[in-house]
Amino acid sequence: MKELVGICDACGKEIFCMDGFLNGIHDNGKLLCFECEKNTKEDS
């Protein structure tokens, strides 16, 4: 099952819940796709 959860706050990509697993992260009130989450960690 695939259900739209929201939009990445950084790049605007759609983020889905796929079979009960979030296809991204929720961090400090922001929803980020895995690619943007990786980029923010590299920038720190």
Secondary structure as GFF3:
##gff-version 3
##sequence-region A 1 44
A	DSSP	beta_strand	2	7	.	.	.	ID=ss1
A	DSSP	beta_strand	14	18	.	.	.	ID=ss2
A	DSSP	beta_strand	21	22	.	.	.	ID=ss3
A	DSSP	beta_strand	25	27	.	.	.	ID=ss4
A	DSSP	beta_strand	30	32	.	.	.	ID=ss5
A	DSSP	alpha_helix	34	43	.	.	.	ID=ss6
###
